[in-house]
Amino acid sequence: MNDSKKSGSPAQDTASDDPVATAILALLTAPGAERAVSPEAAARAYAETRRRKNDPPDLWRRYLNAVRQQAIHLARAGRIEILRKGKPVDPNDFKGVYRLRLPGG
């Protein structure tokens, strides 16, 4: 049995995370960061790491679906919370406008 992956802090296992998940967590844990961030802000932050010279200004829109998928994954793992109208929601069943924050934030 391999005990190398034990549950713990929200920032654990960042080396094995998807790059989008890493960008979300970095945005939430950055000094001076807002308590909750929009998926658009996370997509913009990730898009800037991928930007090339000829990319359009709205490159971040390509990553909105990836941000949503990784946010659901991180929320299921208990590493972030997904908020609707300021309250945590079930990551398996939410619609509409949402924000992301660290647990207990």
Long-range contacts (C-beta under 8 A, 24 or more apart in sequence): 7-78, 10-78, 10-79, 10-80, 10-102, 10-103, 11-79, 12-79, 18-66, 18-70, 18-73, 19-46, 19-49, 20-46, 20-63, 20-66, 20-67, 20-69, 20-70, 21-70, 21-73, 21-74, 23-49, 24-67, 24-70, 24-71, 24-74, 24-80, 24-100, 25-74, 25-79, 25-80, 28-80, 28-100, 28-101, 28-102, 29-102, 35-101, 35-105, 36-83, 36-99, 36-100, 36-101, 36-105, 37-99, 37-100, 37-101, 38-99, 38-100, 39-64, 39-67, 39-68, 39-71, 39-98, 39-99, 39-100, 40-64, 42-67, 42-71, 42-100, 43-67, 71-98, 71-100, 78-103, 79-103, 81-105
